[in-house]
């Protein structure tokens, strides 16, 4: 495929190259940039719709502000692809989200134009205020600009930051990228009038700020009211609420009208002395018809054909863990009206959309509000319902205080369905589910399970539904299952009991979670070398199966624990039990295999686990070294450690 014709973009290597361009040239640059982003993402996949929605805004911000001295902080980072193209990374865009390539989010180590790393929402205003304080204390940094979406600004952390920034009263900028409602053509003239007022002398600006809303036509008045509600949380607040909060409100501005954007941003940069919120309305997927017409606006896409928009998603041989969870929960809910579902702005990502299709009145999406979601679930449990709180592992970290104090301390039977356990591929370390086993197993009253395959996940959903004596969690990875035969309905597992899936005599591998398949491959490698291995599926990190562990350590030369999580997780729980029982005092050789004590950059999942030292070959080599057994034929396993 030939590259788009981009004569102006070809001249832009860093944002300072844009300073001499006219408004019309900047508008042309935006069109070229949009084509460039579409073409690049068609070959890599990624978060396309949100990036297309901010093309004009990205061009305008870099044209007006002095980056990298001025700090552009993109909330979440889904929308940062145009920013990357304009900041010296154009030639690497086709490495996006690939091993050794560009991150799909902003990343401090990647460029001086990425002042703050992202990937989780609602952090930008807090970070921008931090940079603002650094500037005011004499450090060499300029203005701070937070660009935050209408979804992200609804989260509690964003409210906390707005409140603090307003109280500080320091010069900083918040761009509210509102892609939920766009300015329709009939409203465009009024939008231009409002932005013109902002660019006019201070007296007219004050008039607009103090009461112009009531005179606006209906659609535009709805925009202003919605923006105020997003910032203040009050639906019918008076016209002084922005002033009470400490921000000057400007907008709404058409985020695809370059002249409007440039005039408002230039006036704001020239005149502002305190915090300013600019309400910018955009269209997700703007300028690429397949994205604009898609229900999800191409939020996250696989590789696709630019001319048709058809994505080249592979067809898995087995169902995804996410869909297995959604279907299993829906089956149970059909027979149990007390089962309800909660998620935090990720219904399709967690499988809760499947549940919602069957039981729309029993499914609750709380938005980007994991803390609230956890305590909301705790209240439901206290009220006698059976809440399943489905949140990604890395996002659940945001609700940890609530898990401790509102769930575990009160011993409330909240069921935590933890998607994205382990390493997740292209989303990289920001989305990796590395820490949940450790942070949940540390809590009294908590039961912690991990599914070794999709059939086990069905059993664990049933087990969680039947578990009313306290909180329970089960984790499962992203992607497809292993292709095992699926049960019609889940079996309720005995709490704290694992299973032996392969009998051997020399070494024992105790696997927790979805690395069971690698553990079985490792046993095959050792078997080919004349070494016999038992492989067990722990199922539970808490409570541990003490009888199973004792049997394994009493009848084998070595015990190897394997998990898709960080140090301090399942292996640490096993070691703690063995030490307490005096079972480490003899000749037992034990090794714990976990993710290494570092963050692992994006790559294909298999490549990431190779980097982590958790392949079948790694497991076999570790087991052989621990048992002091070195077979004659080392070609398969390599040199002994």
C-alpha positions as CSV (number, residue, x, y, z in Angstrom):
1,X,0.0,0.0,0.0
2,X,1.4,3.4,-1.0
3,X,1.8,6.0,1.7
4,X,-0.7,9.0,1.7
5,X,0.4,12.2,0.0
6,X,1.5,14.4,2.9
7,X,3.6,17.3,1.6
8,X,3.1,19.5,4.7
9,X,3.5,16.7,7.2
10,X,6.7,15.7,5.5
11,X,8.2,19.0,6.6
12,X,7.2,18.4,10.3
13,X,9.8,16.6,12.3
14,X,9.2,18.2,15.6
15,X,6.4,20.6,16.8
16,X,8.6,23.7,16.4
17,X,8.5,23.1,12.6
18,X,4.8,24.1,12.8
19,X,5.4,27.6,14.1
20,X,5.5,29.3,10.7
21,X,2.4,27.6,9.3
22,X,-0.7,29.6,8.6
23,X,-4.1,28.6,9.9
24,X,-5.1,27.1,6.5
25,X,-1.8,25.2,6.4
26,X,-2.4,23.8,9.9
27,X,-5.8,22.7,8.7
28,X,-4.3,20.9,5.8
29,X,-1.7,19.4,8.1
30,X,-4.5,17.9,10.2
31,X,-6.1,16.2,7.1
32,X,-2.7,14.7,6.2
33,X,-2.1,13.6,9.8
34,X,-5.4,11.9,9.9
35,X,-4.6,9.9,6.8
36,X,-1.2,9.0,8.2
37,X,-2.7,7.7,11.5
38,X,-5.3,5.6,9.6
39,X,-2.6,4.1,7.4
40,X,-0.2,3.3,10.2
41,X,-2.9,1.7,12.5
42,X,-4.2,-0.3,9.7
43,X,-0.9,-2.3,9.8
44,X,-0.6,-2.5,13.6
45,X,-4.0,-2.3,15.1
46,X,-4.6,-0.1,18.2
47,X,-6.8,2.6,19.6
48,X,-7.9,4.4,16.4
49,X,-11.2,6.1,17.0
50,X,-10.0,8.2,20.0
51,X,-6.9,9.3,18.1
52,X,-8.9,10.3,15.0
53,X,-11.1,12.5,17.2
54,X,-8.3,14.7,18.4
55,X,-6.3,15.3,15.2
56,X,-7.2,18.9,14.9
57,X,-6.8,19.5,18.6
58,X,-3.4,17.9,18.6
59,X,-2.2,20.1,15.7
60,X,-3.6,23.2,17.4
61,X,-2.0,22.4,20.8
62,X,1.4,21.8,19.3
63,X,1.1,24.9,17.1
64,X,0.1,27.2,20.0
65,X,2.1,25.8,23.0
66,X,5.9,25.4,23.2
67,X,6.4,21.7,23.7
68,X,8.3,20.0,25.2
69,X,8.9,22.9,27.6
70,X,5.1,23.2,27.9
71,X,3.7,19.9,29.0
72,X,0.9,18.2,27.1
73,X,-0.5,15.4,29.3
74,X,-2.8,13.1,27.5
75,X,-5.2,11.3,29.9
76,X,-5.2,7.5,29.4
77,X,-3.2,7.9,26.2
78,X,-5.6,6.1,23.8
79,X,-5.7,9.3,21.8
80,X,-1.9,10.0,21.6
81,X,-1.1,8.6,18.1
82,X,-1.3,11.9,16.2
83,X,0.8,13.4,19.0
84,X,3.5,10.7,18.4
85,X,3.6,11.4,14.7
86,X,4.2,15.1,15.3
87,X,6.9,14.6,17.9
88,X,9.6,12.8,16.0
89,X,8.1,9.3,16.0
90,X,6.5,9.2,12.6
91,X,8.9,6.7,11.1
92,X,8.3,4.3,14.0
93,X,4.5,4.3,14.0
94,X,4.3,0.9,12.3
95,X,6.1,-0.5,15.3
96,X,3.2,0.6,17.5
97,X,2.3,-1.9,20.3
98,X,4.9,-4.3,18.8
99,X,7.9,-5.9,20.5
100,X,10.7,-3.4,20.7
101,X,8.4,-0.7,19.2
102,X,6.4,2.3,20.3
103,X,4.1,2.1,23.3
104,X,0.4,2.4,22.6
105,X,0.3,5.0,25.3
106,X,2.4,8.0,26.4
107,X,5.7,6.9,28.0
108,X,8.3,9.1,29.6
109,X,11.2,6.9,28.6
110,X,10.1,7.1,24.9
111,X,10.2,10.8,24.3
112,X,10.8,14.2,25.9
113,X,7.4,15.1,24.4
114,X,5.8,12.6,26.8
115,X,6.2,14.3,30.1
116,X,3.9,11.9,32.0
117,X,3.1,8.2,31.3
118,X,-0.5,7.1,31.1
119,X,-2.8,4.2,30.2
120,X,-5.1,4.3,33.3
121,X,-7.6,7.1,33.3
122,X,-8.1,10.4,35.2
123,X,-4.5,11.1,36.2
124,X,-3.8,14.0,33.8
125,X,-5.1,16.9,35.9
126,X,-3.3,15.8,39.0
127,X,-0.1,15.5,37.0
128,X,-0.6,18.8,35.3
129,X,-1.0,20.5,38.7
130,X,2.2,18.9,39.8
131,X,4.1,20.3,36.8
132,X,2.4,23.7,37.5
133,X,3.8,23.7,41.1
134,X,7.2,22.8,39.8
135,X,7.1,25.7,37.4
136,X,6.0,28.1,40.1
137,X,8.8,26.9,42.3
138,X,11.3,28.0,39.7
139,X,12.0,24.8,37.8
140,X,12.5,24.9,34.1
141,X,9.1,23.9,32.9
142,X,6.4,25.9,31.1
143,X,2.6,25.7,31.1
144,X,0.9,22.4,31.8
145,X,-2.1,21.3,29.7
146,X,-4.2,18.2,30.6
147,X,-6.3,16.7,27.9
148,X,-9.0,14.6,29.4
149,X,-12.1,12.8,28.0
150,X,-15.6,13.2,29.2
151,X,-15.5,9.7,30.6
152,X,-12.3,10.1,32.4
153,X,-13.3,13.4,34.0
154,X,-16.2,11.7,35.6
155,X,-13.9,9.6,37.9
156,X,-13.3,10.5,41.5
157,X,-9.6,11.2,41.0
158,X,-10.3,13.9,38.4
159,X,-12.8,15.6,40.8
160,X,-10.1,15.6,43.5
161,X,-7.6,17.2,41.1
162,X,-10.1,19.8,39.9
163,X,-10.9,20.8,43.4
164,X,-7.2,21.1,44.4
165,X,-6.3,22.9,41.2
166,X,-9.1,25.4,41.6
167,X,-8.2,26.1,45.2
168,X,-4.5,26.6,44.2
169,X,-5.6,29.2,41.6
170,X,-2.5,28.7,39.5
171,X,-2.3,29.1,35.7
172,X,-2.9,25.8,34.1
173,X,-5.1,24.4,31.4
174,X,-7.6,21.5,31.2
175,X,-9.0,20.6,27.8
176,X,-12.2,18.6,28.2
177,X,-12.3,16.4,25.1
178,X,-16.0,15.7,24.9
179,X,-16.6,13.1,22.3
180,X,-20.0,12.0,23.6
181,X,-21.8,15.0,22.1
182,X,-20.6,16.9,19.1
183,X,-21.6,20.3,17.8
184,X,-24.1,19.8,15.0
185,X,-23.8,22.1,12.0
186,X,-26.8,24.3,13.0
187,X,-25.0,25.0,16.3
188,X,-21.7,25.8,14.7
189,X,-22.4,29.5,14.2
190,X,-23.2,30.0,17.9
191,X,-20.1,28.1,18.9
192,X,-18.0,30.4,16.7
193,X,-19.7,33.4,18.3
194,X,-18.9,32.1,21.8
195,X,-15.2,31.4,21.0
196,X,-15.1,34.8,19.3
197,X,-16.2,36.3,22.6
198,X,-13.4,34.6,24.4
199,X,-10.9,36.0,22.0
200,X,-12.3,39.5,22.4
201,X,-11.6,42.1,25.2
202,X,-11.9,41.0,28.8
203,X,-15.3,42.8,29.4
204,X,-17.1,40.7,26.8
205,X,-15.4,37.5,28.2
206,X,-16.7,38.3,31.7
207,X,-20.2,38.8,30.3
208,X,-20.1,35.4,28.7
209,X,-18.8,33.7,31.9
210,X,-21.4,35.3,34.1
211,X,-24.7,34.4,32.6
212,X,-24.8,34.0,28.9
213,X,-25.9,30.4,29.1
214,X,-29.6,31.2,29.6
215,X,-29.8,33.0,26.2
216,X,-28.2,30.1,24.3
217,X,-30.3,28.0,21.9
218,X,-31.3,24.6,23.2
219,X,-28.6,22.3,21.8
220,X,-25.8,24.6,22.8
221,X,-27.3,25.2,26.2
222,X,-27.4,21.4,26.7
223,X,-23.7,21.3,25.9
224,X,-22.9,24.0,28.5
225,X,-25.1,22.3,31.2
226,X,-23.5,18.9,30.5
227,X,-20.0,20.3,30.8
228,X,-20.9,21.9,34.1
229,X,-22.3,18.7,35.3
230,X,-19.1,16.8,34.3
231,X,-16.9,19.2,36.2
232,X,-19.1,19.8,39.3
233,X,-21.3,16.7,39.6
234,X,-24.3,19.0,40.0
235,X,-27.0,18.8,37.2
236,X,-28.7,22.1,37.7
237,X,-25.9,24.1,39.3
238,X,-26.1,27.9,39.0
239,X,-23.9,29.9,36.7
240,X,-21.3,30.6,39.4
241,X,-20.3,27.0,40.0
242,X,-17.3,27.1,37.8
243,X,-16.1,30.2,39.6
244,X,-16.8,28.5,42.9
245,X,-14.6,25.6,41.7
246,X,-11.9,28.1,40.8
247,X,-11.8,27.4,37.0
248,X,-12.7,29.7,34.2
249,X,-14.9,27.8,31.8
250,X,-14.5,28.4,28.0
251,X,-16.7,26.7,25.4
252,X,-18.1,24.7,23.9
253,X,-15.6,24.8,21.1
254,X,-15.8,22.8,17.9
255,X,-12.8,20.5,18.2
256,X,-12.7,20.0,14.4
257,X,-12.7,23.8,13.5
258,X,-9.1,24.8,13.3
259,X,-9.8,28.5,13.3
260,X,-11.9,28.2,16.5
261,X,-9.3,26.0,18.2
262,X,-6.4,28.3,17.4
263,X,-8.1,31.5,18.4
264,X,-9.3,30.1,21.8
265,X,-6.0,28.4,22.6
266,X,-4.0,31.5,21.6
267,X,-6.2,33.8,23.7
268,X,-6.0,31.4,26.7
269,X,-2.2,31.1,26.5
270,X,-1.9,34.9,26.2
271,X,-4.3,36.0,28.9
272,X,-4.9,33.4,31.5
273,X,-3.6,33.9,35.0
274,X,-5.4,31.1,36.8
275,X,-6.9,27.6,35.9
276,X,-8.9,27.4,32.7
277,X,-11.1,24.6,31.5
278,X,-11.8,24.6,27.7
279,X,-14.7,22.4,26.7
280,X,-13.8,21.0,23.3
281,X,-16.4,18.9,21.5
282,X,-15.1,16.2,19.1
283,X,-16.3,13.2,17.2
284,X,-14.7,9.8,17.9
285,X,-13.4,8.3,14.7
286,X,-13.7,11.6,12.9
287,X,-12.8,11.6,9.2
288,X,-12.7,7.9,8.6
289,X,-16.1,6.6,7.6
290,X,-15.8,3.0,8.9
291,X,-14.8,4.3,12.3
292,X,-17.6,7.0,12.5
293,X,-20.2,4.4,11.5
294,X,-19.0,1.7,13.8
295,X,-20.9,1.2,17.1
296,X,-17.6,1.4,19.1
297,X,-16.1,4.1,16.8
298,X,-13.1,1.8,16.2
299,X,-12.0,2.2,19.9
300,X,-9.7,-0.7,19.6
301,X,-9.0,-2.4,16.3
302,X,-7.0,-5.2,14.8
303,X,-5.2,-4.7,11.5
304,X,-7.6,-3.6,8.8
305,X,-8.1,-2.8,5.2
306,X,-8.1,1.0,4.8
307,X,-10.4,1.1,1.8
308,X,-13.1,-1.1,3.4
309,X,-12.4,-0.9,7.2
310,X,-12.7,-4.7,7.4
311,X,-10.6,-6.0,10.3
312,X,-8.4,-9.0,9.9
313,X,-9.1,-10.6,13.3
314,X,-8.0,-14.2,13.6
315,X,-10.5,-16.8,14.4
316,X,-9.5,-18.6,17.6
317,X,-9.8,-22.4,18.0
318,X,-11.2,-22.0,21.5
319,X,-13.6,-19.4,23.1
320,X,-12.1,-16.5,24.9
321,X,-11.9,-16.6,28.7
322,X,-13.9,-13.4,28.8
323,X,-16.8,-14.8,26.8
324,X,-16.7,-18.1,28.8
325,X,-17.1,-16.0,32.0
326,X,-20.0,-14.0,30.6
327,X,-21.9,-17.0,29.4
328,X,-21.3,-19.0,32.6
329,X,-22.5,-16.2,34.7
330,X,-25.6,-15.7,32.6
331,X,-26.5,-19.4,32.9
332,X,-26.3,-19.2,36.7
333,X,-28.2,-16.0,36.9
334,X,-31.1,-17.5,35.0
335,X,-31.7,-19.8,38.0
336,X,-30.6,-17.3,40.7
337,X,-32.3,-13.9,40.7
338,X,-29.9,-12.6,43.4
339,X,-26.9,-12.6,41.0
340,X,-26.0,-9.1,39.8
341,X,-23.1,-7.8,37.8
342,X,-20.9,-4.7,38.2
343,X,-18.2,-3.4,36.0
344,X,-16.3,-0.1,35.7
345,X,-16.7,1.1,32.1
346,X,-15.6,-2.2,30.6
347,X,-18.7,-4.3,29.9
348,X,-17.3,-5.9,26.7
349,X,-13.8,-6.2,28.0
350,X,-15.0,-8.2,31.0
351,X,-17.8,-10.2,29.4
352,X,-20.4,-8.3,31.3
353,X,-22.0,-7.2,28.0
354,X,-23.1,-10.9,27.6
355,X,-24.7,-10.8,31.0
356,X,-26.3,-7.4,30.3
357,X,-27.9,-8.8,27.1
358,X,-29.8,-11.4,29.2
359,X,-30.3,-9.3,32.4
360,X,-30.1,-5.6,31.6
361,X,-31.7,-4.6,34.9
362,X,-29.3,-6.6,36.9
363,X,-26.1,-5.3,35.2
364,X,-24.5,-2.0,36.6
365,X,-21.8,-0.2,34.8
366,X,-20.5,2.4,37.3
367,X,-18.2,4.2,34.8
368,X,-14.5,4.8,35.5
369,X,-15.0,4.5,39.2
370,X,-13.4,1.3,40.5
371,X,-13.4,2.5,44.1
372,X,-17.1,3.2,44.0
373,X,-17.7,0.0,42.2
374,X,-16.1,-2.2,44.9
375,X,-18.0,-0.5,47.7
376,X,-21.2,-0.5,45.7
377,X,-20.8,-4.3,45.4
378,X,-20.1,-4.5,49.1
379,X,-23.4,-2.7,49.8
380,X,-25.2,-5.1,47.4
381,X,-23.7,-8.1,49.3
382,X,-24.7,-6.6,52.6
383,X,-28.2,-6.2,51.3
384,X,-28.4,-9.9,50.4
385,X,-27.6,-9.9,46.7
386,X,-24.8,-11.9,45.0
387,X,-22.6,-9.3,43.3
388,X,-20.0,-10.3,40.7
389,X,-17.6,-7.4,40.4
390,X,-15.8,-7.8,37.1
391,X,-12.7,-5.6,36.8
392,X,-9.3,-6.0,35.1
393,X,-6.5,-7.0,37.4
394,X,-4.6,-3.8,36.9
395,X,-7.7,-1.6,37.2
396,X,-8.8,-3.4,40.4
397,X,-5.6,-2.0,42.0
398,X,-7.5,1.3,42.2
399,X,-10.1,-0.1,44.5
400,X,-7.7,-1.8,46.9
401,X,-8.5,0.3,49.9
402,X,-12.2,-0.5,49.4
403,X,-11.4,-4.2,49.0
404,X,-9.6,-4.1,52.4
405,X,-12.0,-2.0,54.4
406,X,-15.4,-2.3,52.8
407,X,-15.3,-6.0,51.7
408,X,-12.7,-8.1,53.5
409,X,-12.9,-6.4,56.9
410,X,-16.7,-6.8,56.9
411,X,-16.4,-10.3,55.4
412,X,-18.9,-9.5,52.7
413,X,-19.4,-12.1,49.9
414,X,-18.4,-10.0,46.9
415,X,-17.3,-12.1,44.0
416,X,-14.4,-10.6,42.1
417,X,-14.0,-11.7,38.5
418,X,-10.5,-10.6,37.5
419,X,-9.9,-10.5,33.8
420,X,-6.5,-9.8,32.1
421,X,-4.5,-11.9,34.7
422,X,-0.9,-12.2,33.7
423,X,0.8,-10.6,30.8
424,X,-1.5,-9.1,28.2
425,X,0.5,-8.5,25.0
426,X,0.2,-5.2,23.1
427,X,-1.1,-3.1,26.0
428,X,2.2,-3.8,27.8
429,X,3.0,-3.3,31.4
430,X,0.3,-0.8,32.2
431,X,-2.4,-3.4,31.8
432,X,-0.5,-6.5,33.0
433,X,-2.3,-8.4,35.7
434,X,0.8,-9.0,37.8
435,X,0.0,-8.2,41.4
436,X,-3.6,-9.3,42.3
437,X,-2.6,-12.7,43.7
438,X,-0.3,-11.0,46.3
439,X,-2.5,-8.1,47.2
440,X,-5.6,-10.2,47.6
441,X,-4.0,-13.2,49.3
442,X,-2.7,-10.9,52.0
443,X,-6.2,-10.2,53.2
444,X,-8.0,-12.1,55.9
445,X,-11.4,-13.7,54.9
446,X,-10.4,-13.6,51.2
447,X,-10.6,-16.7,49.0
448,X,-8.4,-16.5,45.9
449,X,-8.7,-18.9,42.9
450,X,-7.1,-19.0,39.4
451,X,-8.5,-20.8,36.4
452,X,-6.0,-23.2,34.6
453,X,-8.3,-23.4,31.5
454,X,-11.7,-22.3,30.3
455,X,-13.5,-25.4,31.8
456,X,-12.0,-24.6,35.2
457,X,-13.2,-21.0,34.8
458,X,-16.8,-22.3,34.4
459,X,-16.3,-24.3,37.7
460,X,-14.9,-21.2,39.5
461,X,-17.9,-19.0,38.4
462,X,-20.2,-21.6,39.9
463,X,-18.0,-21.9,43.0
464,X,-18.1,-18.1,43.5
465,X,-21.9,-18.0,43.1
466,X,-22.3,-20.7,45.8
467,X,-19.7,-19.1,48.2
468,X,-21.7,-16.9,50.7
469,X,-19.3,-17.0,53.7
470,X,-17.0,-14.2,52.6
471,X,-15.3,-12.5,49.6
472,X,-13.9,-14.6,46.8
473,X,-11.9,-13.8,43.7
474,X,-11.0,-15.8,40.6
475,X,-8.5,-14.7,37.9
476,X,-8.2,-15.6,34.3
477,X,-6.1,-14.4,31.3
478,X,-6.8,-12.4,28.2
479,X,-7.3,-14.3,25.0
480,X,-8.5,-17.7,24.0
481,X,-8.7,-20.8,26.1
482,X,-6.9,-24.0,25.5
483,X,-9.6,-25.9,23.6
484,X,-10.6,-28.3,26.4
485,X,-14.0,-29.9,26.5
486,X,-16.5,-27.6,28.2
487,X,-19.0,-28.5,30.9
488,X,-22.7,-27.6,30.4
489,X,-22.8,-26.1,33.9
490,X,-20.1,-25.5,36.4
491,X,-19.3,-27.8,39.3
492,X,-18.9,-26.2,42.8
493,X,-15.3,-26.8,43.8
494,X,-14.3,-27.7,47.4
495,X,-12.7,-24.6,48.8
496,X,-9.0,-24.9,49.2
497,X,-8.6,-28.2,47.2
498,X,-6.3,-28.6,44.2
499,X,-6.0,-31.5,41.9
500,X,-3.2,-33.7,40.4
501,X,-3.4,-33.8,36.6
502,X,-0.3,-35.9,35.9
503,X,1.4,-38.4,38.1
504,X,5.2,-38.7,38.3
505,X,8.0,-39.7,40.7
506,X,11.0,-37.4,40.4
507,X,9.9,-33.7,40.6
508,X,6.6,-32.0,41.2
509,X,5.3,-28.9,39.4
510,X,2.6,-27.1,41.3
511,X,0.9,-24.6,38.9
512,X,-1.5,-21.8,39.9
513,X,-3.6,-20.5,37.0
514,X,-3.3,-20.5,33.3
515,X,0.3,-21.6,33.1
516,X,-0.8,-25.2,33.7
517,X,-0.5,-25.9,30.0
518,X,3.2,-24.8,30.0
519,X,3.8,-26.9,33.1
520,X,2.4,-30.0,31.3
521,X,4.7,-29.2,28.3
522,X,7.6,-28.9,30.7
523,X,6.7,-32.4,32.1
524,X,6.8,-33.7,28.5
525,X,10.2,-32.3,27.9
526,X,11.5,-33.9,31.1
527,X,9.8,-37.2,30.3
528,X,11.7,-37.2,27.0
529,X,14.9,-37.0,29.0
530,X,13.9,-39.8,31.3
531,X,12.8,-37.6,34.2
532,X,9.3,-38.2,35.7
533,X,7.3,-35.2,36.8
534,X,4.0,-34.8,38.7
535,X,1.9,-31.8,37.6
536,X,-0.7,-30.4,40.0
537,X,-3.2,-27.6,39.5
538,X,-3.4,-25.7,42.8
539,X,-6.7,-23.9,42.0
540,X,-6.5,-21.9,45.2
541,X,-3.8,-19.6,46.5
542,X,-5.9,-19.0,49.6
543,X,-6.7,-21.2,51.3
544,X,-3.9,-23.5,50.2
545,X,-4.4,-27.2,49.8
546,X,-2.1,-28.2,52.6
547,X,-2.6,-31.9,52.1
548,X,-1.7,-31.7,48.4
549,X,1.5,-29.7,49.2
550,X,2.6,-32.1,51.9
551,X,2.1,-35.0,49.6
552,X,4.1,-33.4,46.8
553,X,7.1,-32.4,49.1
554,X,7.1,-35.8,50.8
555,X,7.2,-37.9,47.6
556,X,9.4,-35.8,45.2
557,X,13.0,-34.5,45.1
558,X,11.9,-31.0,44.2
559,X,8.8,-28.8,44.2
560,X,8.5,-26.0,41.6
561,X,5.7,-23.5,41.9
562,X,4.6,-21.7,38.7
563,X,2.3,-18.7,38.4
564,X,1.5,-15.8,36.1
565,X,2.0,-13.2,38.7
566,X,4.7,-11.2,40.6
567,X,6.9,-12.2,43.4
568,X,5.0,-12.2,46.7
569,X,2.1,-14.2,45.3
570,X,1.2,-17.9,45.2
571,X,4.8,-19.1,45.6
572,X,5.3,-16.9,48.6
573,X,2.1,-18.4,50.2
574,X,3.5,-21.9,49.6
575,X,6.9,-21.0,51.1
576,X,5.3,-19.4,54.1
577,X,3.2,-22.6,54.8
578,X,6.3,-24.9,54.3
579,X,8.4,-22.8,56.6
580,X,5.7,-22.7,59.3
581,X,5.4,-26.5,59.2
582,X,9.2,-27.1,59.3
583,X,9.1,-28.7,55.8
584,X,12.0,-26.5,54.6
585,X,14.3,-28.0,57.3
586,X,15.2,-31.2,55.4
587,X,16.5,-32.0,51.9
588,X,13.6,-30.6,50.0
589,X,14.6,-28.5,47.0
590,X,12.0,-25.8,46.1
591,X,11.9,-23.1,43.5
592,X,9.2,-20.4,42.9
593,X,8.7,-19.3,39.3
594,X,7.1,-15.9,39.0
595,X,7.2,-12.8,36.8
596,X,10.5,-11.1,37.3
597,X,10.9,-8.0,39.6
598,X,10.6,-5.6,36.6
599,X,8.0,-4.4,34.2
600,X,7.9,-6.2,30.9
601,X,7.4,-4.1,27.7
602,X,4.7,-5.0,25.1
603,X,5.2,-7.9,22.7
604,X,3.2,-11.0,21.8
605,X,2.2,-12.8,25.0
606,X,4.4,-15.8,24.2
607,X,7.4,-13.4,23.7
608,X,6.6,-11.7,27.0
609,X,6.6,-14.9,28.9
610,X,9.9,-15.9,27.2
611,X,11.3,-12.6,28.4
612,X,9.9,-13.4,31.9
613,X,11.6,-16.8,31.9
614,X,8.3,-18.7,32.2
615,X,8.3,-21.0,29.1
616,X,8.0,-24.7,29.3
617,X,11.8,-25.0,28.7
618,X,12.5,-22.6,31.6
619,X,10.2,-24.6,33.9
620,X,11.8,-27.9,32.9
621,X,15.4,-26.5,33.3
622,X,14.5,-25.1,36.7
623,X,13.0,-28.4,37.9
624,X,16.0,-30.4,36.7
625,X,18.5,-28.0,38.4
626,X,16.5,-28.1,41.7
627,X,16.4,-31.9,41.7
628,X,20.1,-32.0,40.7
629,X,19.1,-34.2,37.7
630,X,20.9,-33.5,34.5
631,X,20.0,-35.8,31.6
632,X,22.5,-36.8,29.0
633,X,20.6,-35.2,26.2
634,X,20.5,-31.5,26.9
635,X,19.6,-30.4,23.3
636,X,16.0,-29.7,24.2
637,X,16.6,-27.9,27.4
638,X,20.0,-26.2,26.8
639,X,22.8,-26.1,29.3
640,X,22.0,-26.7,32.9
641,X,21.6,-23.6,35.0
